[in-house]
Amino acid sequence: MTGVFAPTWLTEHNSYRVAAWAEACSFPKTADELIAALQESVGERIVLLGHGCNIILTRNHYDASFRFVSTKGLDMLAVLADGVVKAAAGTRLRDVCRAAAKAGLSGLEHVWDIPGSIGGAAYMNAGAYGASFYDVVESVEVFYPATGERAVLSRKQCRPSYRLTAFQGTDTVILGVTLRLPPAEPAVILHEMGRIGKLRRSKLPYNLPSAGSVFRRPEAAPPIGQIMEEAGLKGFTIGGAQISPRHAGIIVNAGAATGADILAVIEEMRQAARERYGVELVLEQVVV
Ligand SMILES: Cc1cc2nc3c(=O)[nH]c(=O)nc-3n(C[C@H](O)[C@H](O)[C@H](O)COP(=O)(O)OP(=O)(O)OC[C@H]3O[C@@H](n4cnc5c(N)ncnc54)[C@H](O)[C@@H]3O)c2cc1C
């Protein structure tokens, strides 16, 4: 192994706080460094990490055939004229929401307090309360590792829908995002963000490590939390992984959970949905 890759613990780089050691990790600070790390890894198994708020690490040791590349250091945010906001992939979504509010720019209130990076939000089409990240995206800058090309894609080219984008299942790397936001009174925006923040904190288990909703919302069945409650699975625990007693659609790390514990609880949830409603739940979180 050469260059910028080094061994590190991934525990602080996944929001479940699953303990995992990886032999090859890179933490680039610029887009050029990121591209160099990717080009050094062409043909290898690259695992791109944003802030790790939507991933499940299933191994406690990743050998050097897994090349983890984190965007955390790509933290750049600029509020420009005419409601344009530019952010690099590793910038916290929360920081972008705060900066927009301060500048009197509306449109991000409903995604306020969703943990993670701008790149992660653009990959997952993060959303809440009927809004999604792509509602305000103008364009996304990407890098294609296989060809070494960069491109700027329109919102339409990213093909956003409920928690889906054109990037999922591909090796396309998001370098940054341009948003266009309409003006509004900062006090009104902040008031709405406060309301959303309180709502989230009252419902979601922010007190324990998790990665938010485990599954995509099923179309032909009640919300996952309700299914799990009906099945008596609230608080159900395997090893350190527990179906949150506060929100039964979320698995929390209640103490030294492993990826295997989380996967075992997921299987139990799937089984419950199958038995009660005949639905096959689709994982929202990304298994590594
Ligand atoms: C308490 C809690 C509450 C949550 N609530 C919500 C919610 O309300 N709504 C919601 O949608 N999500 C929610 N989530 C999940 C998570 O916050 C989002 O999915 C978030 O957008 C993930 O961003 P990330 O940077 O952490 O991505 P990561 O978890 O690091 O990565 C997720 C996927 O995106 C890919 N990826 C990341 N960055 C890039 C990039 N630059 N280019 C290409 N691919 C990339 C990764 O390879 C991986 O496949 C919640 C999570 C937690 C912990």
The ligand as a Gaussian input file, in Angstrom:
#p B3LYP/6-31G(d) Opt

LIG

0 1
 C      -30.237000       9.997000      14.355000
 C      -30.343000       9.879000      12.859000
 C      -31.463000      10.387000      12.214000
 C      -31.573000      10.302000      10.809000
 N      -32.664000      10.822000      10.217000
 C      -32.769000      10.806000       8.864000
 C      -33.897000      11.409000       8.208000
 O      -34.772000      11.994000       8.833000
 N      -33.942000      11.340000       6.841000
 C      -32.974000      10.730000       6.106000
 O      -33.069000      10.735000       4.867000
 N      -31.901000      10.153000       6.705000
 C      -31.775000      10.170000       8.054000
 N      -30.691000       9.588000       8.658000
 C      -29.690000       8.865000       7.848000
 C      -28.501000       9.741000       7.397000
 O      -28.403000      10.870000       8.226000
 C      -28.646000      10.184000       5.944000
 O      -28.797000       9.070000       5.088000
 C      -27.440000      10.995000       5.484000
 O      -27.747000      11.643000       4.273000
 C      -26.183000      10.147000       5.305000
 O      -25.099000      11.013000       5.049000
 P      -23.604000      10.518000       5.396000
 O      -22.659000      11.580000       4.986000
 O      -23.523000      10.106000       6.804000
 O      -23.478000       9.265000       4.427000
 P      -22.714000       7.884000       4.719000
 O      -23.468000       7.112000       5.750000
 O      -21.284000       8.135000       4.976000
 O      -22.862000       7.161000       3.318000
 C      -24.122000       6.696000       2.890000
 C      -23.973000       6.248000       1.433000
 O      -23.678000       7.391000       0.647000
 C      -22.476000       7.189000      -0.071000
 N      -21.779000       8.461000      -0.128000
 C      -21.476000       9.297000       0.900000
 N      -20.825000      10.375000       0.436000
 C      -20.715000      10.224000      -0.917000
 C      -20.129000      10.993000      -1.957000
 N      -19.507000      12.156000      -1.701000
 N      -20.212000      10.523000      -3.224000
 C      -20.832000       9.350000      -3.497000
 N      -21.380000       8.569000      -2.541000
 C      -21.332000       9.011000      -1.277000
 C      -21.690000       6.157000       0.727000
 O      -20.759000       5.452000      -0.079000
 C      -22.808000       5.260000       1.241000
 O      -23.166000       4.330000       0.249000
 C      -30.546000       9.673000      10.061000
 C      -29.408000       9.180000      10.726000
 C      -29.293000       9.286000      12.094000
 C      -28.050000       8.770000      12.766000

